[in-house]
């Protein structure tokens, strides 16, 4: 029997292969549908929403249209990897033109010199990507733990303020695992899955 860590590694390989087979037109169609669903629910709610930029060669959901609309309404926060602490930091973003791709994944991230840092306890909603999801609202990420640490810290800070935090994972329906994903103690569950 595989350890949880080894089982996760095997699942990651499996779901990367599945994602690699999604054709661009399908990826674009699903991304637009999910952006529209989220836009109708979130725009104009005065909530701070942590979104993300996709890894472009990985067929993740692309929330660019949603990000543009949230930025205009001053609701958009985006993560940046702190290379020293190995944590995600959140920044308010009012326009997307100032974002620059950062290694190792060339994900567009906010520049700390141009954007205001947001304490994690100020977030209302966290939108997360992932490689796979299951019916127990578990998420399998890429193995660095960035989102698990951020979600855990945000939940702790929001609970201190008696504030509700909603964590929503988005993806393609083919990313839904029929069996439960391997889980470790540090893994954080989602509150909702939007998989189309």
C-alpha positions in Angstrom: 0.0 0.0 0.0 1.3 3.5 -0.9 1.9 6.2 1.7 -0.4 9.2 1.4 2.6 11.2 0.0 3.3 8.5 -2.7 -0.4 8.1 -3.5 -0.6 11.9 -4.0 2.3 11.8 -6.3 0.6 9.1 -8.4 -2.7 11.0 -8.5 -0.8 14.1 -9.6 0.7 12.3 -12.5 -2.7 10.9 -13.5 -4.5 14.2 -13.4 -1.8 16.1 -15.1 -2.2 13.6 -18.0 -6.0 14.1 -18.0 -5.6 17.9 -18.1 -3.0 17.7 -20.9 -5.7 16.1 -23.1 -8.2 19.0 -22.8 -8.4 20.8 -26.1 -8.1 24.6 -26.0 -11.6 25.3 -27.2 -13.0 23.2 -24.3 -10.7 24.8 -21.8 -11.8 28.3 -23.0 -15.5 27.3 -23.0 -15.4 25.9 -19.4 -13.3 28.9 -18.2 -15.8 31.4 -19.5 -18.8 29.5 -18.0 -17.1 29.4 -14.6 -16.1 33.0 -14.8 -19.7 33.9 -15.7 -21.1 31.9 -12.8 -18.7 33.5 -10.3 -19.3 37.0 -11.8 -23.0 36.8 -11.3 -22.5 35.7 -7.7 -19.6 37.9 -6.6 -19.5 41.1 -8.6 -20.6 44.2 -6.6 -20.9 42.3 -3.3 -18.1 44.4 -1.6 -16.3 41.2 -0.8 -12.6 40.8 -1.2 -12.0 37.8 -3.4 -8.7 36.1 -3.8 -8.5 34.8 -7.3 -5.6 33.4 -9.3 -4.0 33.4 -12.7 -3.7 30.0 -14.4 -0.5 28.2 -15.3 -0.8 28.7 -19.0 0.6 25.4 -20.3 -1.4 23.3 -17.8 -5.0 23.7 -19.0 -6.2 25.1 -15.6 -9.3 27.2 -15.5 -8.6 30.7 -16.7 -10.3 33.3 -14.6 -8.9 36.3 -16.5 -12.4 37.6 -17.5 -13.6 37.4 -13.9 -10.3 39.0 -12.7 -10.8 41.9 -15.0 -14.3 42.6 -13.7 -13.4 42.2 -10.1 -10.4 44.5 -10.5 -12.6 47.3 -11.9 -14.8 47.0 -8.8 -11.8 47.0 -6.3 -12.7 43.4 -5.2 -9.7 41.5 -6.6 -6.9 40.2 -4.6 -4.2 38.0 -6.2 -1.5 35.9 -4.6 2.2 36.3 -4.8 4.7 33.6 -3.6 7.0 34.9 -0.9 10.2 33.1 -1.9 11.6 33.4 1.6 8.7 32.2 3.7 7.3 29.9 1.0 3.8 31.4 1.7 1.3 33.1 -0.5 0.8 36.8 0.2 -2.3 38.6 -1.0 -2.4 41.9 -2.7 -5.3 44.1 -3.9 -5.2 44.6 -7.7 -7.1 47.4 -9.4 -5.7 46.9 -12.9 -4.1 43.8 -14.4 -1.6 45.5 -16.7 1.0 45.9 -13.9 1.2 42.2 -13.3 4.4 40.3 -14.3 5.0 36.6 -14.9 7.1 35.1 -12.1 9.1 31.9 -12.1 9.0 29.0 -11.7 5.5 28.7 -13.3 5.4 32.1 -15.1 2.2 32.9 -13.2 1.2 36.6 -13.3 1.7 38.0 -9.8 1.3 41.4 -8.2 4.3 43.6 -7.6 4.6 44.4 -3.8 5.8 47.9 -4.7 2.7 48.7 -6.8 -0.1 46.9 -4.9 -1.4 47.0 -1.3 -0.9 43.9 0.8 -4.1 42.4 2.2 -4.1 40.6 5.6 -5.4 37.1 5.1 -8.1 37.8 7.7 -9.6 40.4 5.4 -10.4 37.9 2.6 -14.0 36.9 2.1 -13.6 34.3 -0.6 -10.7 32.3 -1.8 -10.9 30.8 -5.3 -8.5 27.9 -5.8 -7.1 25.9 -8.7 -6.1 22.3 -8.3 -5.2 19.1 -10.1 -8.1 17.0 -8.7 -11.0 17.2 -6.3 -13.3 14.6 -4.6 -16.8 14.5 -3.3 -15.6 15.2 0.3 -14.5 18.6 -1.0 -10.8 17.7 -0.9 -8.4 19.2 -3.3 -5.1 17.9 -4.7 -2.7 20.7 -5.5 0.7 20.6 -7.1 2.5 19.5 -3.9 4.0 22.7 -2.5 1.2 23.4 0.1 0.9 27.1 -0.8 -2.9 27.1 -0.8 -3.3 24.7 2.2 -1.2 27.1 4.3 -3.0 30.2 3.1 -6.5 28.7 3.6 -5.6 27.4 7.1 -4.1 30.8 8.1 -7.1 32.7 6.6 -9.6 30.5 8.4 -7.8 31.1 11.7 -7.7 34.9 11.2 -11.3 35.1 10.0 -12.6 33.0 12.9 -10.9 35.4 15.4 -13.0 38.2 13.8 -16.1 35.9 13.7 -16.0 36.4 10.0 -17.1 33.8 7.4 -14.5 32.7 4.8 -15.7 30.8 1.8 -13.2 28.6 -0.1 -14.3 27.7 -3.7 -12.3 25.3 -5.9 -12.8 25.6 -9.7 -11.9 23.1 -12.4 -13.0 20.9 -15.2 -15.5 18.1 -14.5 -12.8 15.5 -15.5 -10.8 16.6 -12.4 -13.4 15.1 -10.1 -12.1 11.9 -8.7 -14.5 9.0 -8.3 -12.6 7.8 -5.3 -11.5 9.8 -2.3 -8.2 11.5 -2.7 -5.3 10.8 -0.4 -5.3 13.2 2.5 -2.7 14.4 5.0 -3.2 16.4 8.2 -2.2 19.7 6.7 -4.7 19.4 3.7 -7.5 21.9 3.8 -11.0 21.1 2.5 -13.0 23.3 0.2 -16.5 24.7 1.0 -17.7 24.4 -2.6 -16.6 22.9 -5.9 -17.5 24.4 -9.2 -16.5 21.8 -11.8 -17.9 22.0 -15.4 
